[in-house]
Amino acid sequence: MGSRLFSKPARKPAFDRKAGWIFALIWGAYAVNYLCRKNFSVCIADMVQDQVITELAAGRMMTAFFAVYGAGQLINGFLGDRLNPKWMIAGGLAGSGLINLLLPLSSSSVVLTILWCLNGLFCSMLWGPVIRCMGDYLIESHRLKYAAWLSATIPVGQNLCYLLSAATLKAASWRLVYPICGLTNVAYALIWLCVLRASRGYLTEVSQANHAAPTPSAAEAASASSSAPQKAPIMPLRSLLLSSGIFLGILAMLMNGMLKDGVTDWTPTLLGDTFGLSSSLVSLVMTLLPILSLIGVWLANVLLKWLKNEFASSAVLFGISLLSMTLLIFFVSGNAILTTSLIALSAGAMLGVNNLLLTFIPLHYAPHGRASLATGLLNSFGYAATALSGLLVGILQSASSWKQILLFWTIIALSGLILSVISAHPWEKESRKLYSSRS
């Protein structure tokens, strides 16, 4: 009882194969956009060497990107439920691509900052519409089958960027990296539109299947009307903001945001400055980070099953990051492989914390109608912290050494650990209250 009935065409093998291709198209759109999101961090060292920007200007550009990207997540997430996601994704890809085509034409740090800020806005047009496409372009059974693979866009997209940037830097210069990434995004936007236009028949079948109402028997209808639980009322906004999961989660997200993207985006510059590695070699080394970071997601799930508390699990992962950063302070100049491994350890732990705070905690608010707003609030504060981190590290990098920057990251990891430990008990009571108040 209660299972969705699908139309007969939805069960044909040809329909299943088409669903696989459509998911691959959605998956590719988000992965390809990483070319125009992560290429800047790979090119920073060469841009500074060519005196196009300074380290401080690089930090300002990162801050502009993440600030606009974080705000755009909320705005475009809202618009993604009201506008056609096909055009939003195409516009995001094409707009980001065009910005990357324009970037090498300027040597003004002010113009570059404005352009990179606009790039953040276009990049933010993808995630919300991608999730909506998963719902609109796939039937329920296919969504359940493919949803777990969506997170693989992050390491694949990042590695694609690092490898393409490495090859371009080796053969030419940073000024060619941006046009290649930009043209790839524009080309994929055209492919996206063409494939969806050719798939109108399939999309019509999906729409019919997704909107087909089940036909319960008379006995099932009577049982449902007499015994079905009533839906819990929507939690008031004030109650949501004051709940420990959100209030304490925001504090933890501030620490997580500074360490997750804040560290990885400056890693290419750290490796180049400390070990004198070429930009192309640094790009190759950076391909290890996204792959190893997936271990953090696995470890977060293991810890959550064991400790049954998102903040307690986060405390363990912040502890791993703290250990990694502490060791880096003493061994940062010793060995490039060791340095990269310790950074990867911290990055993986922070990706695990990110998954706990942005996925598992908001799910507790789903029965109260606030899961989407909960994750949006947490995510926006996380990106605000990432933006602040980019600016602070840019200032520190131009005025001090990498050991001072590592000390700053160590203090952030320690703060995250303390906050998570303090938050574990209040969240335990809050989560039980949320569960018991469901009706």
Order of alpha helices (4+ residues) and beta strands (2+ residues): alpha-alpha-alpha-alpha-alpha-alpha-alpha-alpha-alpha-alpha-alpha-alpha-alpha-alpha-alpha-alpha-alpha-alpha-alpha
